[in-house]
Amino acid sequence: MSEAQFTQLRVGEGEAARDIAVLARPGSAPGLFWLGGFRSDMTGTKAEALDRWAATSGHACTRFDYSGHGRSGGRVEDGTISAWIEEAEAVFDAVAEGPRIVIGSSMGGWIALLLAYRLREQGYADRLGGMVLIAPAVDMTKELMWDTMDEAARRSLEETGSHAQPSAYSGEPYVITRAMIKDGERHLFGDAPIETGCPVHVIQGMQDPDVPWALATALMERFAFDDAVLTLVRDGDHRLSRPQDIERLIQAVEEMIRG
């Protein structure tokens, strides 16, 4: 069994350069490519479970931390969707040999769809073997941040450049910046059809307080050109990290690999 190899990838130039931490396990195609959520890192329950599955099945698996997350350089407060998609694309280009199954969780689901769009633009759609999206937070900076803020939070964001948002997953609030909200506008899909060029499987908890399941059903209507499947987990929360959730995730990956 081959071991996952830790490397650091330099992304960006000048003052915008940052060191991105990558764990890449060599193996057969199609490999797995993990995209985590906002303020999550590559050692989370789902990412570790996917890597263990890859180790036992002989498939390649790559995961990394966005700048400001985990073992990567930078501050999360300086991060933007533009920066994180640039990092995802750089890591994908650096390690992807043969088609990859991209698994995106929460914000990582949005990043995954943006990555698919860029690959199609560049004529490399065949490098995507499929997508599994877990509670995909598509258009997150608008739909789940700006649009849900009250007037006081919006005023704080505009006047001070940031807003401290209470977190259900940490005793410390997480900071949303005006720069991230404004940058996110450049990447909104809105109501437009989304074409990935590969099969898509969305897994969504119906007890998710962060990404309402109605957003997942609306997203499915926009996959007009792809073979898309939606699995609703009636008692599932946002993380979907229980043993039965992990089993469901692994099954979705296996079915996508079998085609």
C-alpha positions, 0 to 999 in steps of 0.5 A: 500500500503506497503512502500519501505524500505531503508536499507544498505547492507555491501558488500566486506571485509576489505578495499574493504568493502562498504555500498550499499544503497537499497530501497526494496518494499515488494510485490508479485512475480514476483518482479522487480529488477532495475539496473541503468546505469553508474553514474545514481542512483536509484531515476532516472525517470525510476526507480521511475516510475517502483516503482510507478507501483509496488506500485499500482500493488502490486508487489515487487520492489528493486533498489539500488545504486552501490558504488560511486553512489547516497546514497551508499558509496565509490567513483565512480572513485574506481568502477569497473565492478567486484565491481558493479556486486558483489553488484548487486548479493549481493542485488539480493540474499538479497531481491529476493523472488521468480522470478524477472524481471530484468530491466537494463538500459545502463550499467545496461543492461550489469550488468543484463546479467552478473548477469544472467550468474552467476545465471545460473552457480550457478543453480539458473536460475529459479530466473529470470522471465525475462529481460527488457534491455534499451539501453544495454551498453554490453561490455561498457568499450571496445566498448563504451569507449576504442575503441572510444577514440582518441590517446591522451585520451588513452595515458592519461589513460595509463600514468595517470590512468584516463581520463576526458570524457565530458558528455552530461548530466552534466556540469562536465566531468566524469572520466574513469579510467584505472582500470575500463577499464582493469577490464572490459576485464574480463567480455566481452561477445565479439561475443559469444552467450548469454543465459539468460534462460529467456525471454528478451525484448530490448528497444533501441532508434535510436537517442541514441548518447551513445549506437548506435542502431546497437549494439542492433540489433547485440546483438539480434543475440546473443540471440540464446537460449532465447525468445528475442524481440527488440523494436526500438524507432525511435525518442528515445534518450539514456535516454528513459525517456519521458512519452511515453518511460515510458509507453512503458517500463511499457507495456514491464514489464506487458507483461513479467509478463503475460507471 
